[in-house]
Each structure stands twice: as C-alpha cells, then as structure tokens.
Amino acid sequence: MSLGKLIGRGNTAEVFELCNKEVLKLFYEKIPFEYIEKEYETSRVINQLGIPSPNVRELTELDNKWGIIYEKIIGRSFTQVLSSQPLSLKKMLTSLRIYKLHSTERERINCLLKKNTFPETSLEPTC
C-alpha cells in the first residue's frame, strides 16, 4: 500500500489519500490498539445504523502503525464552512444532531458490538 497526499492531521492520527475513492486514517504509534479497534467497530455499527458517515473498509497495519481505511468523502470540512459562513451556525447546529444521536445510541452500539448482531460490511477495496 502506498500512501498518497497527507490531507489531515489530528491528535490521534494523520489522514492520507489512498486513491480517488479511499483514505487511510493512520494512528500515531502511541495510540493504544484497543482505542483504534473500538473506533473501527464503532464506525462499522454507525454505518449499519444508517447514520450518514464515511463507509469503513478495513483495519490495517502499515509500518508498525495501525490504521482504518474509509471511503473518501469530497467536500468542505465543518471548520471551513463555519469560517466562510459564520451566520449559518444555527443551521449547522441542527445538522449536528447526529452527535446527540451518537451519544444516546452509545449503549445500543455497545450492545450490538458485544452480541455481534450487526451485518458484515463489505471490505472489498473500491480502488
């Protein structure tokens, strides 16, 4: 796997383009595998619940670092939209109801993870 352009950097990982349809969120070595695995499993459940989010493809290891391959989404980030249209904050806050849904669904997600009752997602690469 060859990494493309670095397109994002955060507290836990960097995000690289893989191809025109996928990205790799590559976690820093200091991030515990359990955290990464939990994010991967949570992303799978969120996909299965139909919550709008990038499709998760697979958990992978590269150069002694763990990463998650996601569907690449084209568009502006929340920060970019807010900085260019500060008066649209109210509309964006309505869109952020998913955060509340995610918080209230945490128990349900954990239950699904424990029971492994959600359908498998396709892990076939789309590149």
C-alpha positions as CSV (number, residue, x, y, z in Angstrom):
1,M,0.0,0.0,0.0
2,S,1.4,3.4,-0.9
3,L,0.3,6.5,0.8
4,G,-0.8,9.5,-1.2
5,K,-1.0,13.1,-0.1
6,L,-1.4,13.9,3.6
7,I,-4.9,15.5,3.8
8,G,-5.4,15.8,7.6
9,R,-3.7,15.7,10.9
10,G,-5.2,15.5,14.4
11,N,-4.5,14.5,18.0
12,T,-4.6,10.7,17.3
13,A,-3.8,10.2,13.6
14,E,-2.9,11.5,10.2
15,V,-5.2,11.0,7.2
16,F,-3.7,10.1,3.8
17,E,-5.3,9.7,0.4
18,L,-5.0,6.1,-0.9
19,C,-6.8,6.6,-4.2
20,N,-9.7,8.7,-5.5
21,K,-12.2,6.6,-3.5
22,E,-10.4,5.8,-0.2
23,V,-8.4,7.4,2.6
24,L,-6.3,5.9,5.4
25,K,-6.5,7.2,8.9
26,L,-3.1,6.2,10.2
27,F,-2.9,6.4,14.0
28,Y,0.3,7.5,15.8
29,E,2.3,4.7,17.4
30,K,1.4,6.0,20.9
31,I,-2.3,5.3,20.4
32,P,-3.3,2.0,22.0
33,F,-4.6,-0.6,19.7
34,E,-7.8,-1.0,21.8
35,Y,-8.7,2.6,21.1
36,I,-8.2,2.1,17.3
37,E,-10.1,-1.2,17.3
38,K,-13.0,0.5,19.2
39,E,-13.1,3.3,16.7
40,Y,-13.2,0.8,13.8
41,E,-16.0,-1.3,15.4
42,T,-18.0,1.9,16.3
43,S,-17.6,3.1,12.7
44,R,-19.0,-0.2,11.4
45,V,-22.0,0.0,13.7
46,I,-22.7,3.6,12.7
47,N,-22.6,2.5,9.1
48,Q,-25.1,-0.3,9.8
49,L,-27.4,2.0,11.7
50,G,-27.6,4.2,8.6
51,I,-26.1,7.3,10.2
52,P,-24.6,9.4,7.4
53,S,-20.8,8.9,7.7
54,P,-18.0,7.6,5.5
55,N,-18.1,3.9,4.9
56,V,-15.5,2.0,6.9
57,R,-13.5,-0.5,4.8
58,E,-10.9,-2.3,6.9
59,L,-8.5,-2.2,9.8
60,T,-4.9,-2.4,8.6
61,E,-1.3,-2.2,9.7
62,L,1.4,-0.2,8.0
63,D,5.0,0.4,9.2
64,N,4.2,-0.7,12.7
65,K,1.2,1.7,12.9
66,W,-2.5,0.8,12.8
67,G,-4.9,2.5,10.5
68,I,-8.5,2.4,9.3
69,I,-9.4,2.7,5.6
70,Y,-12.5,4.8,5.0
71,E,-14.5,5.8,1.9
72,K,-13.2,9.2,0.7
73,I,-15.8,12.0,1.0
74,I,-15.4,15.1,-1.1
75,G,-16.5,18.4,0.4
76,R,-15.6,21.1,2.8
77,S,-14.9,20.5,6.5
78,F,-17.2,21.9,9.2
79,T,-14.5,24.4,10.1
80,Q,-14.2,25.6,6.5
81,V,-18.0,26.1,6.2
82,L,-18.3,27.8,9.6
83,S,-15.4,30.2,8.9
84,S,-16.8,31.2,5.5
85,Q,-20.5,31.5,6.6
86,P,-20.5,32.3,10.4
87,L,-24.2,33.2,10.3
88,S,-25.2,29.7,9.3
89,L,-24.2,28.3,12.7
90,K,-27.8,27.7,13.6
91,K,-28.4,25.6,10.5
92,M,-25.2,23.7,11.2
93,L,-26.1,23.0,14.8
94,T,-29.3,21.3,13.5
95,S,-27.1,19.1,11.4
96,L,-25.0,18.2,14.4
97,R,-28.0,16.4,16.0
98,I,-26.1,13.3,14.9
99,Y,-23.7,14.0,17.8
100,K,-26.6,13.7,20.2
101,L,-27.9,10.6,18.4
102,H,-24.4,9.1,18.7
103,S,-24.3,9.9,22.4
104,T,-27.7,8.4,23.1
105,E,-27.1,5.4,20.9
106,R,-23.8,4.5,22.7
107,E,-25.5,1.9,24.9
108,R,-27.2,0.3,21.9
109,I,-23.9,0.4,19.9
110,N,-22.1,-1.3,22.8
111,C,-24.8,-4.0,23.0
112,L,-24.6,-4.6,19.2
113,L,-20.8,-4.9,19.5
114,K,-21.0,-7.4,22.4
115,K,-23.6,-9.5,20.6
116,N,-22.0,-9.1,17.2
117,T,-25.6,-8.9,15.8
118,F,-25.0,-6.3,13.0
119,P,-24.5,-7.4,9.4
120,E,-21.0,-7.6,8.0
121,T,-19.9,-4.6,5.9
122,S,-18.2,-5.2,2.6
123,L,-14.4,-4.9,3.0
124,E,-13.7,-5.1,-0.7
125,P,-11.5,-2.3,-1.9
126,T,-13.1,0.1,-4.3
127,C,-10.0,1.4,-6.0
